[in-house]
Amino acid sequence: MSGIINMVSKQLERLRRISSCLDHMDKIHLREIARLLEVSEMTIRRDINSPAAGSFNLESYGGFVRKSIEEASEDSVLKPVKQNIEPEEISLCHIAAKQVHNDDMVFFDNSDYNNEIISAIDKSITFTGVTFSLTTFLELKTKPNCNAVLLGGNYDPTADVFKTDTPPSWFESIIFTKLFITPDGVHHDFGVTFKDSYCASMFNEVMKRSIEKYLICPKTTLDSISSYSIGFTHFDFMIASESPSKLIDTLASSKIALILAQD
């Protein structure tokens, strides 16, 4: 009896984790779920087809899993980023995408803007994309010549990142040619800030291993402040959707090149 209870508990935990992932996207492939949960695709199929899956409003179609159309509300899935970004901010994302070249090793954060950036990268470009965000990883997987790498850990659906106390040993040997960071706030006194302390600490570590560091600043981030700061001095470029007048002196003193989306 205890074995059956343990089996059911594991199944419920897998269903809970799948449901959490689908709070941030509209669908996920069975293959990716199996890899993330370290089980077989057959196990995932059995989970989705079990009576317990109904409690999580999960269903399968083709090779994908999604929230049940009948039960899912409009706010329960992640809308395509293209539909939520202002035109000048789409230009911002496309400028960022143009910085990615063949053989680049690129770190992407957990920003909502990454889907647009990655979508705009030329399909012919061969590059490696590294992230700790599930949503970003799945978008990287759509690029035919991208080697997509997802850093592991415990999944935090609020920040859409995998968190770990000990990054894999191979991570310490990586040199990133490009780094894209979209902060929650950019302020002339408090610098580049984030809501999540783990994200801020991770970005500090990645910047130590990055050659070109891009700060992507939609207009909503300018003059805003969040809880955890990483300063300005680490960045080489700031891509902004409008001229950050209050930051001009700070950018100049930090030798950060400003790239405007309308340029």
NORWO-V727865 format. One record per residue. PSI is psi in radians with two decimals (* if undefined). Layout:
psi
PSI
PSI
//
This chain:
psi
-0.73
-0.59
-0.69
-0.74
-0.72
-0.70
-0.76
-0.70
-0.73
-0.68
-0.76
-0.66
-0.70
-0.76
-0.67
-0.74
-0.68
-0.77
-0.70
-0.72
-0.69
-0.04
-0.21
0.06
2.89
-0.35
2.83
2.43
2.52
-0.67
-0.73
-0.68
-0.79
-0.71
-0.76
-0.64
-0.05
0.78
3.09
2.79
-0.58
-0.68
-0.75
-0.71
-0.74
-0.69
-0.82
-0.53
0.02
2.76
-0.52
-0.46
-0.49
-0.51
-0.37
0.07
0.71
2.55
2.74
2.58
2.25
-2.25
0.29
2.83
2.46
2.96
2.50
2.26
-0.67
-0.56
-0.49
2.35
2.93
-0.49
-0.03
-0.14
2.76
2.14
2.61
2.30
-0.55
-0.55
-0.21
-0.02
2.34
2.67
-0.73
-0.42
-0.45
-0.71
-0.68
-0.80
-0.67
-0.59
-0.76
-0.75
-0.59
-0.23
-0.21
2.18
3.02
2.40
0.18
2.56
1.94
2.31
2.24
2.40
-2.73
0.43
2.58
-0.33
-0.21
-0.62
-0.74
-0.71
-0.89
-0.70
-0.57
-0.15
2.31
2.29
-0.38
-0.24
2.27
2.06
2.92
2.22
2.18
2.39
2.86
0.19
2.25
-0.78
-0.78
-0.72
-0.78
-0.60
-0.69
-0.59
-0.27
-0.25
2.11
-0.48
0.40
2.30
1.73
2.24
2.20
2.12
2.36
-3.07
-2.82
2.25
2.24
1.77
-0.41
-0.79
-0.13
0.80
2.71
2.18
2.40
2.55
-0.44
1.75
2.67
2.58
-0.61
-0.42
-0.60
-0.32
-0.08
2.43
2.01
2.28
-0.50
2.55
2.23
2.11
2.20
1.91
2.97
-0.39
2.57
2.12
2.49
-0.43
-0.66
-0.03
-2.62
2.14
2.74
2.69
-0.54
2.21
-0.64
-0.77
-0.78
-0.77
-0.65
-0.76
-0.64
-0.74
-0.73
-0.66
-0.51
-0.36
0.29
2.47
-0.96
2.12
2.05
2.20
2.00
2.07
1.57
2.78
-0.45
-0.32
-0.38
2.33
0.27
2.74
2.32
-3.00
-0.50
2.14
2.55
0.11
3.13
-0.56
-0.32
-0.38
2.65
-0.58
2.55
2.06
2.01
2.65
-0.23
2.80
2.10
1.42
-0.68
-0.21
-0.06
-0.85
-0.68
-0.72
-0.72
-0.78
-0.49
-0.03
0.73
2.18
2.28
2.22
2.04
2.47
-0.53
-0.07
*
//
